[in-house]
Amino acid sequence: MAPRKRPETRKTPEVVLRPRSRRSRSPRELEPEAKKLCVKGPGCSRRFDSGCLWAGLAGPAPCRNIVRALHHHKLGKVAWPSLQQGLQQSFVDSLASYRIFQKAAPFDRRATSLAWHPAHPSTVAVGSKGGDILLWNFGIKDKPTFIKGIGAGGSITGLKFNPLNTNQFFTSSMEGTTKLQDFKGNTLQVYTNYGTCNFWFCSLDVSANSRVVVTGDNVGHVILLNMDGKEVRSQEPGPPSPSLTPSLSSLPQPEPRSSLQLWNLRMHQKKVTHVALNPCCDWLLATASVDQTVKIWDLRQVKGKSSFLYLLPHRHPINSAHFSPDGAQLLTTDQKSEIRVYSASQWDCPPNLIPHPHRHFQHLTPIKAAWHPRYNLIVVGRYPDPNFKSCTPYELRTIDVFDGSSGKLMQQLYDPESSGIISLNEFNPMGDTLASVMGYHVLIWSQEEAGMQK
């Protein structure tokens, strides 16, 4: 009788469990720990709406084959909106692996403004309350460029790279100036200068096609300036505006000195916190103010403070108003708990409202929501508010990512070692790296594997 073959035994593969560091733990993993600290009793509801901390995170999205989707689109089997939605969902899924891989604290005062270089996706510029500016290429080991400011009273309120020469950048500041500088800190052109510490500029935007600079000040004026000094058209500036507060009533309100000024008009009753030119129709201007209004203007038809195209009233003062990259939507952030999305061409139609806690605090850089450069996504920092309707005990100070169409919370970023309030968030032009401002710190987020390579 032939001997029976001994049954083969398969070697059990070794499984190595690598404990995840606290740095790489996601908000969902940290939620049970927060629950342990909760004290039972009357509190806020845990309803899953767009304002709740864990809304939109019920489970992972189904896996999508991008190559197959592109092939089907080429064959005409998949419409572009469906393909775009699939690509967006794939990106949202990848955000779960985003971690902080670079961190800097170069300032002695909090950071106040942020801008990505339009041609170098690893170069970011950051301005501070003391007027300092950091030019940081985190992709190389060279020491970042640091431009020293004047200190107290020099806060950088607006920062934009020059689209005609990306080795230069524009700034608006509490120093009372709007100017063009180079990377060495040299001032190349002063566009506006009030010459007094009682009036200053709060916002800035630039158009390459129209070659104009637009800036807003702390008493409601908006000034349109010629970027290159060539006369395009002239218009008499408006009369000096009356003062808005008793503390300024006895002070003269000077016109900023500039030979490049096209017009200077009082468009709001109070401080203009944000100005934005539409990226596709650069004659379309949005202005936001603490007078609780956003106004949309046609620069070709501006004649006075009543010549706006649309008036968008809000319930609270407003921090920002950003046009989407395709110019078809307008994103506003108030100083309390609302993010709004308005759509073209009827800008004054009821907006999509997104409840979100980001209340204003005097010694905190105002929180501003921003668009992703390639997808219909909104990114904004969370400042938990116990009076917010869906607040949860021990809520984390996360970075929230919303769908711009539905207002649904899609993903959250959080690092327990950088748990402060994050005021500003901007994705680079490629859309794969996120820069954040948290007090004195500048944070760079990227996918874990990509961050290690960088």
Secondary structure by P-SEA (a helix, b strand, c coil): cccccccccccccbbbbbcccccccccccaaaaaaaaccccbbbbccccccccccccccccccccaaaaaaaaaaccccaaaaaaaaaaaaaaaccccccccccccccccccccccccccccbbbbbccccbbbbcccccccccbbbbcccccccccbbbccccccccbbbbcccccccccccccccccccccccccccccccccccccccbbbbbcccbbbbbbbccccccbbbbcccccccccccccccccccccccccccccccccccccccccccccccbbbbbccccbbbbbccccccccccccbbbbcccccccccccccccbbbbbcccbbbbbbbccccccccbbbbbbbcccccccbbbbbbcccccbbbbbbbcccccccccccccccccccccccccccbbbbbcccccccccccccccccbbbbbcccbbbbbccaaaaaac
